[in-house]
Amino acid sequence: MVIVMEARSTDEHLVGVLERVEELGMTAHVSRGAERTIVGVIGDERPVEPEQFEVLPGVERAVRILHPFKLASRDFRPEDRVISLPGGIRLGGGEVQVMAGPCAVESMEQLEAVAEAVAAAGVRVLRGGAFKPRTSPYSFQGLGEKGLVMLREVADRLRMAVVTEVITPQDVPLVADHADVLQIGARNMGNFSLLRAAGTAGLPVLLKRGLGSTLDELLQAAEYILTAAPIRWPCASGASERSRPPPDSPWTSTPSRC
């Protein structure tokens, strides 16, 4: 359910709504738009009628959300998301940003050469894997924390932001200390404990679509981190024969390789 506040509603009105949501045993998520503030209600709302909120001061209307993904729908956030990163970097809106770098960070020399080349081409977000999930246990798995330190050092020197993958819930705090954006790889789209952990880091989260997954499944996976993360956006990586047309969501990117 989403609760749409009146354009002239006050902070006191909003507090009253949040208290009522809590009294009913549910969780509220606030989205402030240019003209309206919207409150997303998460929990078992079946016994709750919209009228219980519509009678509160400052409430314009309350609407049930029929999508399986609630916080990822435009019912909750009508506006397109624009994400701000350090250094004045903006993702979304009328700007196009390219994230580029080595697939895996293998050495300082390799990372510097690639980062300098992409920075010279106008790239402002450096991507590179410090932790690499591999099919074979004998393949190179990444440099781990050493690779994170390299990414941060090179990105700071070139005034770039860092996006890098985290593959276990235990590594989220470590990766968050060095990155500006956390990436959840396609292999981990269904790792729900990792999604929840990434949502607590306080950073934007780039969620890649799992192999063969539909866009609906991608947005439902995003819902796990949307309940905790301030900013996150799904990246449609590749195509699926089972995919439907993109749902009306402010979080859906056009299909691309990320």
Beta strands, then each sheet from edge to edge (+ up, - down):
strand 1: 2-5
strand 2: 27-32
strand 3: 37-42
strand 4: 59-63
strand 5: 83-85
strand 6: 89-91
strand 7: 99-100
strand 8: 125-127
strand 9: 161-165
strand 10: 181-184
strand 11: 205-208
strand 12: 232-235
sheet 1: 2+ 3- 1+ 4-
sheet 2: 5+ 6-
sheet 3: 7+ 8+ 9+ 10+ 11+ 12+
end
